[in-house]
Amino acid sequence: MPATIASIAGDRRRPCLSASALRWLWFLVLMLFLPRCVQADIYSEIPDNSWIHVGPGTQAGQAAGREPPFGIVAFSGMAIDDRRDQLLFFGGGHDDYWGNEVWSWNIATRAWLKAYEPDPLRNIDLAACLAKVDNTRLPGMWMPSRRPISRHTYDSVEFISHLGVMMAGGASTYSGSGEYLWSDTNPSRRGCYLNAPGDLWFYDPATKAWQYKGSSRTDPGRDGITVAAYDSTTGNIVSLGRDPNYSISTWIYDPLRNVFELRRPKRVAPWHGEIAAAYDGKRRYVLFFGGEYPKSDKLWAYSVDQDTWVDLSPPTGVRPTAGGGYGISYDSANDVVIIFGPSGLWIYDYASKSWTQPTTTVSPQTGRSVHGKLKYDVKRNVTFLAYGSSAYLVEVWAYRYKKSPHTKATGGAVTDPKPELVIPAVPTATSRMPPAPP
């Protein structure tokens, strides 16, 4: 075994490298020379305040179909499947990507896997397309496979842990060249299906099957989810939409009952486009930062318990650049909010009520299309980021803020106490996922 960092640091001779550099050297040795089959514990070795490039994309892998296409992450999100320790991806849409397949990235082996082949929507003939959709009863569904049509999923991709399924909504379906497939954006064109079908889906990674849950187009009592956070305390989803007054509309979705409830908060936050949300289980807050139309640099929190919005933005001091496309996550081990986007990495500390921008040895490239692809992994005390690089590859990074003294590392995972999941009692029949519609 190589000498430990502690033993090297304790050598009375003057070291050639700093302690920080030695930690990085030891970590790089692990990353480069240990086989992937024994790297399940690699995340426990990530130093404090460090980005690690855990999933670099390759041209060869993408060309061979072993890695996802670049367009699948365009304005789209991901989820952490905490039952199978994998990241799940579903997205694409508009003119970025036509495919409607699901990809997974194994956290331990750092390998990609495509769940199934996509449906043949690319450059499809309009007449052939019209025969395979039902915009009246089942908007958003590709009827032959009973799967969702490819779309921007923004921040609607969430893993509903107690049900073991991934949720996906979104808008801006695959448009085709010149947007010839959209039927609701240009009155002079016939089109095939809706740009914004308002549909909601569940995906089961075990069976690789989708289930259609309904649409706001056919039921006005539903929200067309584009921004959401999983409330791990109750098992509900908090969805953030836009009301007619351009304020945030706040919805609670019960995935067991498949029912939406529109909340009427005591105070409302202004609506901004291109935001993402995260859940703080300690305070039962749903958080979002920034946004477009107009630009904002504020951090807002919806208190689920108090049914009101709270402006957490510090009155003075530095803060991230205003704008949309940031990803956001809540680091429960250290009680901080982490965002990444157009102005890079920022940390909001509840204790000091202030933002800081840490300097890291290496960093992912910045961009404004992170959306729902920044997620905190409670088991490993790291935040995962996925994005499409300038080389048109899908890359995965992991960031550790701090190894919290309040958590106990076991086998590469971090044991993080969180509130007990409280799910309202429902009849047995309604606790099952309903079958696909006829």
C-alpha positions as CSV (number, residue, x, y, z in Angstrom):
1,M,0.0,0.0,0.0
2,P,1.3,3.5,-0.7
3,A,2.1,5.7,2.3
4,T,-0.9,7.4,3.7
5,I,-1.4,11.2,3.5
6,A,-1.1,11.4,7.3
7,S,2.3,9.5,7.3
8,I,3.6,11.7,4.5
9,A,2.5,14.9,6.2
10,G,4.2,13.7,9.4
11,D,7.6,13.2,7.7
12,R,10.1,15.6,9.4
13,R,11.8,16.2,6.0
14,R,10.5,19.2,4.2
15,P,7.8,17.9,1.7
16,C,8.2,18.6,-2.0
17,L,4.4,18.9,-2.3
18,S,1.8,20.6,-0.2
19,A,-0.7,18.4,1.7
20,S,-3.4,19.5,-0.7
21,A,-1.3,18.4,-3.7
22,L,-0.5,15.1,-2.1
23,R,-4.2,14.4,-1.5
24,W,-4.9,15.1,-5.1
25,L,-1.9,12.9,-6.2
26,W,-3.2,10.0,-4.1
27,F,-6.7,10.4,-5.5
28,L,-5.5,10.4,-9.1
29,V,-3.6,7.2,-8.5
30,L,-6.8,5.6,-7.4
31,M,-8.7,7.0,-10.4
32,L,-6.2,5.9,-13.0
33,F,-4.8,2.6,-11.8
34,L,-7.5,0.8,-9.9
35,P,-9.9,-1.3,-12.0
36,R,-13.4,0.0,-12.2
37,C,-14.8,-3.1,-10.6
38,V,-13.2,-2.1,-7.3
39,Q,-13.9,1.7,-7.5
40,A,-17.2,1.6,-5.8
41,D,-15.6,3.4,-2.9
42,I,-13.8,6.0,-5.0
43,Y,-16.2,8.8,-3.9
44,S,-15.1,8.5,-0.3
45,E,-11.7,9.6,-1.4
46,I,-12.8,12.9,-3.0
47,P,-11.1,15.8,-1.1
48,D,-13.1,18.7,0.3
49,N,-14.1,21.4,-2.2
50,S,-13.2,19.4,-5.2
51,W,-14.7,18.5,-8.6
52,I,-13.8,15.1,-10.0
53,H,-14.4,14.2,-13.7
54,V,-16.0,10.8,-13.0
55,G,-17.7,10.3,-16.4
56,P,-15.7,11.9,-19.3
57,G,-17.5,11.3,-22.5
58,T,-15.7,9.8,-25.5
59,Q,-16.3,10.2,-29.2
60,A,-15.7,6.5,-29.8
61,G,-18.2,5.5,-27.1
62,Q,-20.9,7.8,-28.5
63,A,-20.3,6.7,-32.1
64,A,-20.6,3.0,-31.0
65,G,-23.9,3.7,-29.2
66,R,-22.3,3.0,-25.8
67,E,-22.8,6.6,-24.6
68,P,-25.8,8.9,-24.9
69,P,-26.2,11.4,-27.7
70,F,-25.4,15.0,-26.9
71,G,-28.9,16.2,-27.5
72,I,-30.5,14.1,-24.7
73,V,-29.3,16.6,-22.0
74,A,-30.5,19.8,-23.9
75,F,-32.6,21.8,-21.5
76,S,-33.3,18.5,-19.7
77,G,-32.9,16.9,-16.3
78,M,-31.8,13.7,-14.6
79,A,-32.6,11.8,-11.4
80,I,-30.7,9.8,-8.9
81,D,-32.2,6.3,-8.6
82,D,-31.2,5.6,-5.0
83,R,-32.5,2.0,-5.2
84,R,-30.1,1.0,-7.9
85,D,-27.4,3.6,-7.4
86,Q,-27.6,5.1,-10.9
87,L,-28.3,8.4,-12.6
88,L,-31.3,8.3,-15.0
89,F,-31.7,10.5,-18.1
90,F,-34.6,11.3,-20.3
91,G,-34.8,14.4,-22.5
92,G,-34.0,15.8,-25.9
93,G,-36.8,17.5,-27.8
94,H,-37.2,20.5,-30.1
95,D,-34.5,20.4,-32.7
96,D,-31.9,19.0,-30.3
97,Y,-32.7,15.3,-30.3
98,W,-35.6,13.1,-31.5
99,G,-35.0,10.0,-29.5
100,N,-37.2,9.0,-26.5
101,E,-35.0,6.4,-24.9
102,V,-33.9,6.4,-21.2
103,W,-30.2,6.2,-20.4
104,S,-28.7,5.2,-17.0
105,W,-25.2,5.9,-15.6
106,N,-24.0,3.4,-12.9
107,I,-22.5,5.4,-10.0
108,A,-20.2,2.6,-8.9
109,T,-18.9,1.3,-12.3
110,R,-19.3,4.7,-14.1
111,A,-20.7,2.9,-17.1
112,W,-23.6,4.0,-19.4
113,L,-26.5,1.8,-20.4
114,K,-29.4,2.4,-22.9
115,A,-32.7,1.0,-21.6
116,Y,-34.2,0.5,-25.1
117,E,-34.1,1.7,-28.7
118,P,-35.8,5.0,-29.4
119,D,-39.0,5.2,-31.5
120,P,-38.4,6.3,-35.2
121,L,-39.5,9.9,-35.0
122,R,-36.5,11.4,-36.8
123,N,-37.6,13.1,-40.1
124,I,-40.9,11.1,-40.0
125,D,-43.5,11.8,-42.7
126,L,-46.3,13.9,-41.4
127,A,-49.1,11.6,-42.5
128,A,-47.3,8.6,-40.9
129,C,-46.8,10.6,-37.7
130,L,-50.5,11.6,-37.5
131,A,-51.5,7.9,-37.5
132,K,-49.5,7.3,-34.4
133,V,-50.7,10.0,-32.0
134,D,-53.9,10.9,-30.1
135,N,-53.8,14.6,-29.2
136,T,-57.3,14.5,-27.9
137,R,-57.2,11.7,-25.3
138,L,-53.5,11.0,-24.8
139,P,-51.4,14.1,-25.7
140,G,-47.7,13.5,-25.6
141,M,-47.9,9.8,-26.1
142,W,-46.3,7.9,-29.1
143,M,-49.1,5.3,-29.5
144,P,-47.2,2.3,-31.0
145,S,-44.8,2.0,-28.0
146,R,-46.9,3.9,-25.4
147,R,-43.9,6.0,-24.5
148,P,-43.5,9.8,-24.2
149,I,-42.5,11.7,-27.2
150,S,-39.0,13.2,-26.8
151,R,-39.0,16.6,-25.2
152,H,-37.1,19.1,-23.1
153,T,-37.6,17.8,-19.5
154,Y,-36.1,20.9,-17.9
155,D,-36.3,20.1,-14.1
156,S,-39.3,17.7,-14.2
157,V,-37.2,14.5,-13.9
158,E,-37.4,13.3,-10.3
159,F,-37.0,9.9,-8.7
160,I,-39.9,9.1,-6.5
161,S,-38.0,6.9,-4.1
162,H,-40.8,5.2,-2.1
163,L,-42.4,4.1,-5.4
164,G,-39.2,3.2,-7.2
165,V,-40.0,5.2,-10.3
166,M,-38.7,8.1,-12.3
167,M,-41.2,11.0,-13.0
168,A,-40.9,13.1,-16.2
169,G,-43.0,16.0,-17.6
170,G,-41.6,18.8,-19.7
171,A,-42.5,20.6,-22.9
172,S,-41.0,21.5,-26.3
173,T,-41.4,18.1,-27.9
174,Y,-39.2,17.0,-30.8
175,S,-40.1,19.5,-33.5
176,G,-38.5,18.2,-36.7
177,S,-36.9,20.5,-39.2
178,G,-38.6,23.9,-39.3
179,E,-40.9,22.7,-36.5
180,Y,-43.1,20.9,-39.0
181,L,-44.3,18.4,-36.3
182,W,-45.8,20.9,-33.9
183,S,-49.5,21.5,-34.3
184,D,-50.1,24.2,-31.6
185,T,-47.4,26.8,-32.4
186,N,-48.2,27.8,-36.0
187,P,-51.9,28.1,-37.1
188,S,-50.9,27.9,-40.8
189,R,-49.4,24.4,-40.4
190,R,-51.2,21.2,-39.7
191,G,-48.5,19.6,-37.6
192,C,-48.6,16.2,-35.9
193,Y,-48.6,16.7,-32.1
194,L,-48.4,19.3,-29.4
195,N,-45.3,21.4,-28.5
196,A,-46.5,21.4,-24.9
197,P,-48.7,18.4,-24.2
198,G,-48.8,19.0,-20.4
199,D,-48.4,15.2,-19.8
200,L,-46.9,13.4,-16.9
201,W,-45.2,10.0,-16.9
202,F,-43.7,7.4,-14.5
203,Y,-40.8,5.2,-15.7
204,D,-40.0,1.9,-13.9
205,P,-36.3,1.1,-14.3
206,A,-37.0,-2.5,-13.3
207,T,-39.4,-3.2,-16.1
208,K,-38.2,-0.5,-18.5
209,A,-41.9,0.5,-18.9
210,W,-43.6,3.9,-19.0
211,Q,-47.0,4.7,-17.5
212,Y,-49.1,7.7,-18.6
213,K,-50.4,9.6,-15.6
214,G,-52.5,12.3,-17.3
215,S,-52.3,15.7,-18.9
216,S,-53.2,19.3,-18.0
217,R,-54.6,19.5,-21.6
218,T,-57.3,17.1,-20.8
219,D,-57.7,17.9,-17.0
220,P,-57.5,21.5,-15.9
221,G,-57.0,20.4,-12.3
222,R,-53.5,19.2,-13.1
223,D,-50.3,21.1,-13.7
224,G,-48.0,20.5,-16.7
225,I,-44.9,19.9,-14.7
226,T,-41.6,21.5,-15.9
227,V,-40.0,22.4,-12.5
228,A,-40.4,20.1,-9.5
229,A,-38.8,18.8,-6.4
230,Y,-39.4,15.5,-4.5
231,D,-40.5,16.1,-0.9
232,S,-38.8,13.1,0.8
233,T,-40.7,13.9,4.0
234,T,-44.2,13.2,2.6
235,G,-43.4,11.5,-0.6
236,N,-45.2,14.3,-2.6
237,I,-43.9,16.3,-5.5
238,V,-43.9,20.2,-5.3
239,S,-44.3,21.6,-8.8
240,L,-43.6,25.3,-9.7
241,G,-45.6,26.7,-12.5
242,R,-46.7,30.2,-13.7
243,D,-50.0,31.8,-12.9
244,P,-51.8,34.5,-15.0
245,N,-50.2,37.3,-12.9
246,Y,-46.7,36.0,-13.6
247,S,-46.2,34.8,-10.1
248,I,-45.1,31.3,-9.2
249,S,-48.0,28.8,-9.0
250,T,-47.3,26.3,-6.3
251,W,-48.8,22.8,-6.7
252,I,-48.6,19.7,-4.5
253,Y,-48.8,16.4,-6.5
254,D,-49.6,13.2,-4.6
255,P,-48.1,10.4,-6.8
256,L,-50.0,7.6,-4.9
257,R,-53.4,9.2,-5.6
258,N,-52.3,10.9,-8.9
259,V,-53.9,14.1,-7.6
260,F,-52.8,17.7,-7.8
261,E,-53.6,20.4,-5.3
262,L,-53.1,24.1,-6.1
263,R,-51.8,25.9,-3.0
264,R,-52.6,29.6,-2.2
265,P,-49.4,30.8,-0.3
266,K,-49.6,33.7,2.0
267,R,-46.8,35.3,0.0
268,V,-45.9,34.4,-3.6
269,A,-42.6,34.6,-5.4
270,P,-42.3,36.2,-8.8
271,W,-42.2,33.8,-11.7
272,H,-39.0,33.4,-13.7
273,G,-38.2,31.1,-16.6
274,E,-35.4,28.5,-16.8
275,I,-35.2,27.7,-13.1
276,A,-34.6,24.5,-11.2
277,A,-35.8,23.4,-7.7
278,A,-34.3,21.4,-4.8
279,Y,-35.7,20.1,-1.5
280,D,-34.3,21.0,1.9
281,G,-35.6,18.4,4.2
282,K,-34.3,20.1,7.4
283,R,-36.6,23.1,6.9
284,R,-39.0,21.6,4.5
285,Y,-38.2,24.2,1.9
286,V,-38.4,24.0,-1.9
287,L,-35.6,26.2,-3.3
288,F,-35.0,27.9,-6.6
289,F,-32.4,30.5,-7.7
290,G,-32.3,33.1,-10.4
291,G,-34.2,32.8,-13.7
292,E,-35.0,34.6,-16.9
293,Y,-37.8,36.8,-18.2
294,P,-36.8,38.9,-16.3
295,K,-33.4,38.0,-15.0
296,S,-33.0,37.4,-11.3
297,D,-30.3,36.8,-8.8
298,K,-32.5,35.9,-5.9
299,L,-32.7,32.7,-3.8
300,W,-36.3,31.8,-3.0
301,A,-37.8,29.1,-0.7
302,Y,-41.3,27.8,-0.5
303,S,-42.1,26.6,3.1
304,V,-44.2,23.5,2.8
305,D,-45.2,23.7,6.4
306,Q,-46.0,27.5,6.5
307,D,-47.4,27.6,3.0
308,T,-45.5,30.8,2.1
309,W,-42.6,32.0,0.0
310,V,-39.4,33.3,1.7
311,D,-36.7,35.5,0.1
312,L,-33.4,34.1,1.3
313,S,-31.2,36.5,-0.7
314,P,-28.6,38.3,1.4
315,P,-29.1,42.1,1.3
316,T,-25.4,42.8,0.8
317,G,-22.3,40.9,-0.4
318,V,-21.4,38.9,-3.4
319,R,-24.0,36.7,-5.2
320,P,-24.1,34.7,-8.4
321,T,-24.7,36.4,-11.7
322,A,-28.4,36.9,-12.5
323,G,-29.9,34.6,-15.1
324,G,-31.5,31.2,-15.8
325,G,-30.2,27.7,-16.5
326,Y,-28.6,27.2,-13.1
327,G,-28.9,23.8,-11.4
328,I,-29.5,23.7,-7.7
329,S,-29.1,21.1,-4.9
330,Y,-29.2,20.9,-1.1
331,D,-26.2,19.3,0.6
332,S,-27.9,17.9,3.7
333,A,-24.7,16.7,5.3
334,N,-23.3,20.3,5.5
335,D,-26.6,22.3,5.4
336,V,-25.7,24.4,2.4
337,V,-27.3,25.1,-1.0
338,I,-25.1,24.4,-4.0
339,I,-25.7,25.9,-7.4
340,F,-23.8,25.7,-10.7
341,G,-24.5,27.5,-13.9
342,P,-23.5,30.5,-16.0
343,S,-21.3,32.0,-13.3
344,G,-19.8,28.7,-12.1
345,L,-20.1,27.1,-8.7
346,W,-21.6,29.0,-5.7
347,I,-22.4,28.0,-2.1
348,Y,-25.2,29.5,0.0
349,D,-24.6,29.0,3.8
350,Y,-27.7,29.2,5.9
351,A,-25.6,29.9,9.0
352,S,-24.0,33.1,7.6
353,K,-26.9,33.9,5.2
354,S,-24.3,34.6,2.5
355,W,-23.0,33.3,-0.9
356,T,-19.4,32.3,-1.5
357,Q,-17.7,31.2,-4.7
358,P,-15.1,28.6,-3.9
359,T,-12.0,28.1,-6.0
360,T,-11.4,24.5,-7.1
361,T,-8.4,22.9,-8.7
362,V,-10.4,21.7,-11.7
363,S,-13.9,22.6,-12.7
364,P,-16.5,21.7,-15.3
365,Q,-17.1,24.2,-18.1
366,T,-19.8,26.8,-17.2
367,G,-23.0,27.0,-19.1
368,R,-26.6,28.1,-18.9
369,S,-28.4,24.8,-19.6
370,V,-27.8,22.9,-16.3
371,H,-31.4,22.9,-15.2
372,G,-32.2,19.6,-13.5
373,K,-28.8,18.0,-13.9
374,L,-27.3,18.9,-10.5
375,K,-28.3,16.5,-7.8
376,Y,-27.0,15.7,-4.3
377,D,-26.4,12.1,-3.5
378,V,-27.1,11.6,0.2
379,K,-25.3,8.2,0.3
380,R,-22.0,9.5,-0.8
381,N,-22.1,13.1,0.3
382,V,-21.4,14.4,-3.3
383,T,-23.3,16.4,-5.8
384,F,-23.5,15.0,-9.3
385,L,-23.5,17.3,-12.4
386,A,-24.2,16.1,-16.0
387,Y,-24.0,18.3,-19.0
388,G,-23.3,18.5,-22.7
389,S,-19.7,19.6,-23.3
390,S,-18.4,21.8,-26.1
391,A,-17.1,18.6,-27.7
392,Y,-20.8,17.5,-28.0
393,L,-20.3,14.8,-25.4
394,V,-22.3,14.0,-22.2
395,E,-20.1,14.3,-19.2
396,V,-20.5,13.5,-15.5
397,W,-18.8,15.3,-12.6
398,A,-18.9,14.9,-8.8
399,Y,-18.4,17.6,-6.3
400,R,-17.7,17.4,-2.6
401,Y,-18.2,20.4,-0.5
402,K,-17.0,19.0,2.8
403,K,-16.7,15.7,4.6
404,S,-19.2,16.6,7.3
405,P,-18.2,15.8,10.9
406,H,-21.9,15.0,11.5
407,T,-22.0,12.0,9.2
408,K,-20.4,8.6,9.4
409,A,-18.7,7.1,6.3
410,T,-19.5,3.4,5.8
411,G,-18.3,1.5,2.7
412,G,-17.9,4.6,0.7
413,A,-21.4,5.8,1.5
414,V,-22.5,8.5,4.0
415,T,-25.1,7.8,6.5
416,D,-27.3,11.0,6.6
417,P,-30.2,11.0,9.0
418,K,-33.3,12.5,7.4
419,P,-37.0,12.9,8.4
420,E,-39.1,9.8,8.3
421,L,-41.2,9.5,5.2
422,V,-44.8,10.1,6.1
423,I,-47.3,9.0,3.5
424,P,-51.0,9.5,4.1
425,A,-52.9,6.2,4.4
426,V,-54.9,5.3,1.2
427,P,-56.9,2.2,0.2
428,T,-54.8,-0.7,-1.0
429,A,-56.2,-0.4,-4.5
430,T,-55.1,3.2,-5.0
431,S,-51.6,2.4,-3.7
432,R,-50.8,0.5,-6.9
433,M,-49.6,2.2,-10.0
434,P,-52.6,2.2,-12.4
435,P,-52.3,0.4,-15.7
436,A,-51.6,2.2,-19.0
437,P,-54.7,3.8,-20.4
438,P,-56.6,2.0,-23.2
